[in-house]
């Protein structure tokens, strides 16, 4: 029988809430660093220098073709084997998950931003140059705002995917939402109640992100039909 009281205790209890907060913190940290890095790699992806361009293409090909679980295990188990530096106490599961997921997200965001930058017509940049703006000002004032409006739906979808991908970090014992759920099940053997409670948390987080996406898209669409 489904224990509804246990389900409510799990939903409103602190253990799952703490795991959800760690999930959100990891997702935000990964997305923030990945966005900044991907803006640079997306620009290099269209560089006239062949070596830079193909280096970015190779990186994107490698990380998009590698399963996230394999990257997590390589960072957590492989790096300490390669260097004693990563055997110290500072190399925590959170840091390992942050590094692994950031490497993956940069690859995906690079492609999203590259296509968004390419969608901004060259006439826009030429007009900025005619007004006397230098390349940095053209990028910040003209290219970036238009590209972000184009890329926003894909970026938010990628963030939602990232939020759910953090559940893979349970294999390296990061105490995020799914790990806490697994620990609770191991001590109570109540699967449906705890999995149901975890589902509620994921649905709430994704719903909030979807609402933010809709609001942000409305703000970016002001002045446009």
KACORQUI-V507823 format. One record per residue. N is the residue number from 1. RES is the residue in one small letter. SS is DSSP state (A for helix, B for strand, O for the rest). Layout:
n | res | ss
N | RES | SS
N | RES | SS
//
This chain:
n | res | ss
1 | x | O
2 | x | O
3 | x | O
4 | x | A
5 | x | A
6 | x | A
7 | x | A
8 | x | A
9 | x | A
10 | x | A
11 | x | A
12 | x | A
13 | x | O
14 | x | A
15 | x | A
16 | x | A
17 | x | A
18 | x | A
19 | x | A
20 | x | A
21 | x | A
22 | x | A
23 | x | A
24 | x | A
25 | x | A
26 | x | A
27 | x | A
28 | x | A
29 | x | A
30 | x | A
31 | x | A
32 | x | A
33 | x | A
34 | x | A
35 | x | A
36 | x | A
37 | x | A
38 | x | A
39 | x | A
40 | x | A
41 | x | A
42 | x | A
43 | x | A
44 | x | A
45 | x | O
46 | x | O
47 | x | O
48 | x | O
49 | x | O
50 | x | A
51 | x | A
52 | x | A
53 | x | A
54 | x | A
55 | x | A
56 | x | A
57 | x | A
58 | x | A
59 | x | A
60 | x | A
61 | x | A
62 | x | A
63 | x | A
64 | x | A
65 | x | O
66 | x | O
67 | x | O
68 | x | A
69 | x | A
70 | x | A
71 | x | A
72 | x | A
73 | x | A
74 | x | A
75 | x | A
76 | x | A
77 | x | A
78 | x | A
79 | x | A
80 | x | A
81 | x | A
82 | x | A
83 | x | O
84 | x | A
85 | x | A
86 | x | A
87 | x | A
88 | x | O
89 | x | O
90 | x | O
91 | x | O
92 | x | O
93 | x | A
94 | x | A
95 | x | A
96 | x | A
97 | x | A
98 | x | A
99 | x | A
100 | x | A
101 | x | A
102 | x | A
103 | x | A
104 | x | A
105 | x | A
106 | x | A
107 | x | A
108 | x | A
109 | x | A
110 | x | A
111 | x | A
112 | x | A
113 | x | A
114 | x | A
115 | x | A
116 | x | A
117 | x | A
118 | x | A
119 | x | A
120 | x | O
121 | x | O
122 | x | A
123 | x | A
124 | x | A
125 | x | A
126 | x | A
127 | x | A
128 | x | A
129 | x | A
130 | x | A
131 | x | O
132 | x | O
133 | x | O
134 | x | O
135 | x | A
136 | x | A
137 | x | A
138 | x | A
139 | x | A
140 | x | A
141 | x | A
142 | x | A
143 | x | A
144 | x | A
145 | x | A
146 | x | A
147 | x | A
148 | x | A
149 | x | A
150 | x | A
151 | x | A
152 | x | A
153 | x | A
154 | x | A
155 | x | A
156 | x | A
157 | x | A
158 | x | A
159 | x | A
160 | x | A
161 | x | A
162 | x | A
163 | x | A
164 | x | A
165 | x | A
166 | x | A
167 | x | A
168 | x | A
169 | x | A
170 | x | A
171 | x | A
172 | x | A
173 | x | O
174 | x | O
175 | x | O
176 | x | O
177 | x | A
178 | x | A
179 | x | A
180 | x | A
181 | x | A
182 | x | A
183 | x | A
184 | x | A
185 | x | A
186 | x | A
187 | x | A
188 | x | A
189 | x | O
190 | x | O
191 | x | A
192 | x | A
193 | x | A
194 | x | A
195 | x | A
196 | x | A
197 | x | A
198 | x | A
199 | x | A
200 | x | A
201 | x | A
202 | x | A
203 | x | A
204 | x | A
205 | x | A
206 | x | A
207 | x | A
208 | x | A
209 | x | A
210 | x | A
211 | x | A
212 | x | A
213 | x | A
214 | x | A
215 | x | A
216 | x | A
217 | x | A
218 | x | A
219 | x | A
220 | x | A
221 | x | O
222 | x | O
223 | x | O
224 | x | O
225 | x | O
//
